[in-house]
Amino acid sequence: MTLGSVVRFRNRDWVLIGREDGVIYLRPLTGTSDDVVGVHVQLANLVGYTFPSECLQPSRFPLPSAETVADAQSVHLLWQAARLTLREGATPFRSLGRISIRPRTYQFVPLLMALRLDPVRLFIADDVGVGKTIEALLIARELLDRGEIQRFCVLCPPYLCDQWQKELVEKFHLDAVVLSPATLGRLERRTPPGRSIWQHYPVQVISVDFVKHERNKHTFLLHAPELVIVDEAHGVTPGQGQRHLRYALVRELAQEPKRHLLLLTATPHSGIREAFQRLLGLLDPKFEEWDFAQLTEPQRVRLARHFVQRTRRDIEARWEAERCFPRREPLDATYSLSPAYRQLFDAVYSFCTEIVRSGEQLERHQRRMRWWGALALLRCVMSSPRAAIVALQKRRQVESTATPEPETEVESYSASIYEPTDHAATDEAPTPLLDRTQAHLSDPERHRLRWLQRLAEAISEAEDAKLQGCLDIVRQLLNEGHNPVVWCFYVDTAEYVAEKLRQTFVSQDVHVECLTGRAGEEERRLRVEQLMAEPGKRVLVATDCLSEGINLQRGFTAVLHYDLPWNPNRLEQREGRVDRFEQPHPVVKVVRYYGRDNPVDGAVLRVLLDKAREIHQALGTHVPIPEDEAPVIEALVHALFFGRECPAPLQFELPFEEAEERVRALHRSWDLDARREKESRTRFAQHALKPDEVRRELEATDQVLGDPAAVRNFVLSACQRLGLQVRPSRRPPDGWEILTTQAALVKVPEVIRQTLPAVSSGRWTVAFTSPTPEGAEYLGRNHPFVGALARYLFEQAFAGADEAIASRCGALRTRAVERLTALFLLRPRFEVVPPNRPSLLSEEVLVVGWQVFSERWFTPEEALALLAAEPSSNLSPAEKRELVARVLEEARPLLGEPASGPFLELLQRRAEELAVAHRRIRQSAGQPIRGLQVKPHWPPDLLGVLVLQPEVQP
């Protein structure tokens, strides 16, 4: 009994799909890989056992019976159901039969690159929001399904762990666990004695900051999986503190020469060339020695095998026939300070200027301490009156000491200003920094702070022009059909804005939610999902705790920056939550909101944000600001307190030219990074791979497994026959509504009812296209509902039940043929034998057309067309049975032993085509993989037969 054989075990027929470590794996004839059972080889080979049914015995696939003949549509449904139950499809890409998404053509490029590497060492640096997660998991799932790896893990920042786990479970059907301090105890209790959690769970998502420390690192390295995916790879470059520990961990992983390694980041350079070269050195130590700016052509070609970097503009121009990303529409909106707010700002600005000026003669780190305090205070005051009160109010007195703060402690406060993007954002007012600043103030200066606090408390909502302007912008966005995310920097500001939005729109059926860092990650995720599930209009007010790790494209189509971030990288992260792959809306609006007469916003715009937008418009992608925050903060401080933004009465005393030179120096450095980025993306956009070649492989897979249109046709036809009511939806216009009320499901089988969601409206809105329209759920071939439909029809057809919707036999009279014709539904199995790797089993469903009593066999295209032939007149049940019985009798020798005849010739041709396709996608540097074989298993399963009788012309 060979791989693919039909066997008998425990009074049931099975397909033998594999052997491993003394265990034989069996799959039911009408089942899928979810139903596989393992049988110990000693039990299966017992001879003369008291219970013969316990022994594994050869068997044959049951032939159709003419007694269960039905109409042509029933046979057509069987063909559709059989295709949709395939998991190990006879295609070059084995993973596509097991995933629940429809990847775009461009997302297959990294997969094709990976299949030509051994080991897979790949750097995926595609643009923000194009789907690098999907690209990486396609590779992981493919290697897993090919048997080339048994385990893999994702190393990512802690705030991204839940997002990765969700993608793995929902889209790739992989039972992933998150390994972090919060889950460690629970997972250890589920781990068998004598095994480590690092080796027990095959698919892991691991917080890189959890595993980098010595107490976890060595055990992890001892049991590290064959494939490691490193997300946000720019955060593991060499550096100080946490960066160094992350880099050391990944470097040790990379030192195992056979380990597969994927590095993912949208910002590989980050302004530091040496750090980028060290990242490349993780793929191949030789890459670390190369000068990236002076690559020779052989070096470029070799590096291009491991590095892909594409902009959205390049993807849409080269890889996709239609737009696959939304169009980002940037807008600016402004407000003017009210008299009361102007008084507060002028007083606070004067106070902060004195703090900065009085510290100019101090040591560098002491001077920077004053910068942090002044900037933090200004930022809180300009965020909202509530944030200003928190910043100015008197708290626990921090005693001033004669010994100044150490430099390392001072530098730790910079995160309150610069907003680094390599760790989770903090959204509380920087009270420790402000307390430390106040500790060095004189009594008159502290009294002055109390006066400033009273000014802030006196500002009413009506006098807050920033808040009133925000209400108008949100109202306009809602009226235009957009659901906006309002980004704030501080928790106090977010709650302040959300309260006013709720009051304003309480009577307009607008759902307003506020999410900040005061809620845990899991709570934030649940509340976001609940909000996006709400029908109608919605507004989300959030701080930057939500700018990473949670994707919002399914529920929101606009962004309003209520508080401008001071790091352009953070601006891109905010907008990237909405403007990304799978955003169904064609346009995403992003609104920069700032004060026309606010020097703080003016400095941030001129020094940072306008320059970032200029580079984005010229290059078509985001280029991060240099990672070293020192020149950034210095340029911002000098622009605000020494440059053109400084009020006129103060400028004559300050070094204006020096301030402007600092800004120009920062911009020159940024421009240099942009030129490097442009050159890199031009060199490594993977133009060697042709879009038509990638589409050819995808179309070949669709022919075997079925494309989205095939899923739609099957679901609509099956629902109609089952009595499940389906109708086109009004909104979205390209969706469908399935009635799920109790009355509508009376006749629907229980196994299918269990896969239907509980919808309060009684109407489940679905769609068969991706990106899926808002308000609809995507139905792909592996959705539980589609899978239940296909399996139910398939099993009912083989059971021969009277109420079966699909049938193995059918007959019709038609004008589509001139002579008696038979269409056979064959399910052949192929053994794929790669060099130096275990054999794999592949299957497909073929429609084979034969002109009975002749030598003519139809092409696959002709046979498929005949499967959809229309009847011209009725045939009685007796006539149908007679025709089918006659054809089955004629076809019986075609499936007999020894193997010979047209069916065998067809399978041999198909096996050679599959071998060519497998070799083609695995070719390395233009050289095809040798030694790979594809062997057809004999005989193929005869699933069904449709007989077409010609209409007799009068």
C-alpha positions, 0 to 999 in steps of 0.5 A: 500500500503506497501513499494515496492508496484507498484502504479499509480500517475499522469497517470504513474506507480511508486514504493513506496520506502519510507515514512518520515515526511508526504511525500511519496517517489515514483520512476518510474518503470524504473528509479533509485533513482536519479528520486525519487519524493516526494508526500505529503501524504494529496495530495496522499490520496485525494478521489473524487478529481476532477482530479483522476490522482492526487490520489495515487492508487494501480497498477500492474507491466505490464507483457511482451507482446509476440508482442515485441519478439526478439532474445535471445541477446536482453533479455540478454541485458535487464538482464544486463541493469536491474542489472546495474540500481539497486541502492538499491541492495539486498545485505548486503552492500547497498553502493556499488550500488551507488559508482564509484570505485571497492574497494579492499577486504582489504578495506572492513575490516574497514567497517565490523568492523564499522557495528559491533559497535554502535556507530561507534568509529574507529581508521584507522591507515593503512599504507601510500597510502593504501586508508584510504580515501576510507575505511572511505568513504565506512563507511560513505556512508554505514551508510548514505544509511542505514538511520543510519545517515543523515549528516556527515563531514570531519575535515581535514587540510586546504590543504586537503579539496579540495582533500576530496571534489573531492573524495566524488563527483567523487567516492562516488556521494555525493554533498559535500561542503567545509567550509572554510574562502574562501567559507563561504560567497558563502555558506551562500548566498545559505543557506535558511533564519533561517538555519545555514550553519552547519546544511543545508549542509548534507555532509561537508568538513571542515578545522579543523583550520577554525572551531577550533576557538571560533567564529565558534566552538560553532555554529558548535558543536551546529549543528554537524552531527551524523558522524565526520571523522577526517583526519591526526588525529595525528595533533589533539593530545594535545599540545601547540597552534594550536594542543590544539585547534584542540584537544579540538574541537574533544574532545567535539565532542567525548563527545556526546556518540551517535556520530560516530567518525572515526580517520584516520592517518598513524602515530598514535604514532608519538613518543609520547605515551601519545599523542597516548593514548589521541587519543584512549581516544576519542574513549572510555575514558577508553582507555586513562587509559590503558598502551598500552605497557602492555595490558591484553588480554581482553583489547587487544581484546576490543581495537581491535574492534576499531583499525585497523593498517596494513602495505602494506606487511601484506595486500598483504600477507594476503588480496589480491591474487595479488599485489595491490601496486607498488614496490618501487625501491629506488635508490641513485644518487650523484654529486661532487661539481665543483671548483666554487661551492666548493669555495662558499660552503667552504666560506659559511660553514666557515662563518656559523661555526663561527656564531654557535661557537660564540653563544655557550655561549648565552642563549638557545633560542639565541643559537638556533637562530644562529643555525636556521640562519646558517642552513637556509643559508647553505641549500639555498646555497646548493639548487641552485645558485639562492636560494643562491643569494636570501639568501645572497642578501642585503634586508631591514635592520632589526635594531638590538636592545638591547633587544634580541628576545623573546623565543617564536619568536625564536622558530617560526623560527624552521619550516624553518628548521625542516619542520613540517608535521602537517601543509602546507609546506612553500617553500619561502627562509626564508628571515625573519630568514636570515634578523634577523640573519644579523641584529646581524652581524658586518659591516665586516661580512656584507661585507663578505656576499656581497662577498659570494653573488658575488661568487654565482652570478658567478656560471654558469649553466655549473658549477652547477654539481647538475643541470647537473646531474639532467638532466641526471637522468631525461633523463634516467627515461624518456627513461625507460618509467617513468614520474618523479616528481622533488622535490625541497625545494625552489621556486627559485630552482624549477623555476631554474630547470624547466627552464633548463629542458624545454630548454633541452627537448624542441625538445623531446615533453616532457611537463615540469610543475613547481608548487610552493606555489606562485600559489593558491591551485585551480590553482595548482590542475587545472595545475596538472590535465591538465599536467596529461591529456597531452599525451606523456612524462611529468616532474613535478617540484614541491616544498613541497606545493604539497607533501600534498593534491594532489595525483599524481599516475595517471600521474607519476611513479618516484620521484627525490629528488633534495633537500633532505628534513631534515624531513624523514616524509616529504620524505615519503609524497613526495614519497607517492604522487606517490607510493600509491593505484591506481598507475597503474605502477608496479614499482615506482622509488624514487631517493635520489640525494645528493653531495658526497662531500657535508657535509650538505647532508652527515649529513642529510643522516647519522643522518636522512634519512639512519636511516629512510630507515633502519627502513622501510626495516626492518619493511615494513612501515614508522615510523615517526621521533619523533615529538619533533624537539629539539633533531632532530635539536640538533643532526643535528647541532652537526653532521654538526658543531661538528661531523664527517661531520665537515671539519678536521681542525675544529674537534680538537677544537669541542666536537666530542664525545658529537656530536656523542652521540646526534646522537646515542640518537636520533637513540635509541629513533627512534628504540624504536618507531619502536619496538612499531610500529611493536608490534602494527601492529602485534597486530591490523592487524585484523587477527580475520577477515578472507579474505575468509569471506570478499571475500564471502560478496563481491562476493555475492554483485557482483552477484546482482550488477554485477562485472567489467567483467559484466560491460565490457560485457554489454558496448561492447554488447550495443555499438555494437548494437547501432552502437557505434564503440569500439575497443581494444586500443594499449596503454594501451594494456588492454584498449578500444577505443570508437570513438567519432567523429561526423561521428561515432555518427550519429546514437547514441541517444542524451541521450548517446552522452551527456555523451561522453567526448569531446576528441580532438583525437576522440578516448576516451580510457577507461578501466574496471579494477582498478587500471586503466592504465594511459591514460584511464578512468575507466568505472564502473557501476555508470559511467555516460556513463554506467548509460546512456546506461543501462537506455536507453536500459531498458526504450526502452525495456519497451516502446516496441519501434521498434528500441529497442536494448533490449527486454522483450521477446525472443525465440530461438531453442537450443541444451542446453535443452531437453524440452521446457524451460522458463527463467524468469527475476524477479525483486523482492523487499524486505523490510529489517526491522532492529531493532529500525531503519526505514525499507529499500527497497532492489531489485535484478534481478533473473534469474529463470528457469522452464521446462514448463509443469513439476515440474522441476525448475533449480538452479540459476547457471543452469538458468544463464548458460541457459541465455547464450545458443547458438542458433542451428537453426532459429525460425521465428517471428511467431514461437517466438510469439507463444512460448512466448505467450504460456509460458506467459499464463502458467506463469500467475498463478505463479504471481497471488493472493493469493501469492503461488507457486514456485516464492513465495518459491524462494523469501522466501528462498532468503529473509532468505538468505539476513536476514542471511547475514545482521545478519552476518555482523552486529554481535557484538563480535561474537553475531548475531544481533537479531530482524532483518527481511527481508520480500519479497514483492509480486508479483515480477516484471516480467521484461522479459521471454526467451523461449528455444525450444529444437532442434529436433534430426533427 
